[in-house]
Amino acid sequence: MDHNKLAELLFPHIDKKPEDYEKMYPQRQIPEGAMITRLGPSPTGFIHLGNLYGAFVDERLAHQSNGTFYLRIEDTDDKRYVEGAVETIITSLDFFGINFDEGALLDGEKGSYGPYFQSERGKIYGCFAKELVKKGFAYPCFLTEEELADIRAAQEAAKETTGIYGKYAEKSRSLTYEEIEANIASGKPYVVRLKSSGNHELPSEEIRHIEVEDAIRGTLSMPENDQDIILLKANGIPTYHFAHVIDDHLMRTTHVVRGEEWLMSLPIHVELFEKLGFQMPVYCHTAQLLKLDNGNKRKLSKRKDPELSLDYYRQEGYHPQAVKEYLLTILNSNFEEWRISNPDAPIDDFKFTTEKMSSGGALFDLNKLNDISKDVLVKIPADQLYDFLLDWAKRSRPEVASLLEADRGYVEKILDLGRTGNKPRKDFICAKQMFDFISYFFDDYFVIEDTIPEEVSDEDAAEILRRYLDSYDHSDDQSAWFDKIRAIATEMGYAAKPKDFKKNPDQYKGHVGHVSTVIRIAVMGRSQSPDVWEIQQILGEDRTKERIGMLIV
Ligand code: GLU
């Protein structure tokens, strides 16, 4: 077979040669050790935590080493394409502070290694497929859906590996030029397959093994590929395997960070890199995100776990810094230790390494994220916290946004409540919960949520509030204020101290804590809250008195 002639028959419109592209996309001039990484999401409309997790690894590796991180949109599967998905990818990652140096943008793209949308790289894939045909490493295959289904059924019945390899590839591999020409002339659809050098007939001990140094997993040894996988589908669109190899080569990616679900196809990629004469990138196969479900580890699922979607974190209003901080704790086993010794250092000071990544599953735990969020938010000054909360509200709760905007000073005081001492309160987890937590400060949201303690009768509750209101002086300092509550308690038969009540429960109706809870509920609607005196100072005299008065019946 004259392979050159066949290549011309299959790709008459491809006039560029691989050398042209090699020149067009020269080796990058980068400092020693700098890494070029990429994120290659498919625009399916669903961007998940796994994407962010991988993106974070890419971002750290590139930016820590003065390299480049780019965004490539893998939009070759138009069946899964969702309108607006590229925008979702870009805006979601931007929210989490993942910045790209090149690649796809909301309006076009930037960088000199593009196009960064695979759908625009058709001619490039064609050129390299043509090259493989010329070298006798690829061929057209006209097997119909029916024939493929029959082969598959026969393989399954015989408990053989499925796919096109060895004797199953024979028919297509041995077509003559004339047969191929006639098929094409009669309009028969075909795919272009790799002519694999792997030999399926060998006894297993003689099968060649490939060895790959994975930056996370160490040396991987796997049987070489023997499948004639598809390079170009019948519509000329490349498969993931082919596009990955061509793109990562021409875009000069040094490190390919991707999920462990791609491990199995690594032998295919090794063969493609070899046949194309390209240098292989360093692979970093990340572990899957797992969660504990009734004591068992399982993969996060789109259907069962809303927290898999990145949208969830934006809707709930998690602070990007908290999510990043949390991801680092699952990504690098030494991060937590580093954080303890460097409590105030910016996160980017941490030296992220692939060696410290686990190759087993990475356990995702929302409670842990919440704890970390509390630690992160407590360090953010009130004015910044205000901006963050407002930003969330504008996106998710516009009616709350106008409320927050009405009095910035008031809201900042609320946000700083109990956070200034040396044991600051860690009440805040995410914006949604933050607003719920402080909502009683706004009359429209003020509701009595809790019931008065059972130690206090309804008549007593009204009497406590009446006395409290009568003696209320907004200028009282905290101790004068509490002395008054204690006086009300003792006058009404409640112990001045909880421990007195505990010692002699028969002598009292309850204790001062029960009395102040009645006041707390009147002022805030809740039995648990930060310091009541401080809250009253923020609410102001009129609002405080009005709320107390409302509960006196
Ligand atoms: N488009 C692939 C995916 O979304 C990218 C895999 C890779 O990073 O190579 O899974």
Residues whose N, C-alpha, C, O or C-beta is under 5 A from the ligand:
A	BS01	LIG	G40 P41 S42 E74 V257 R258
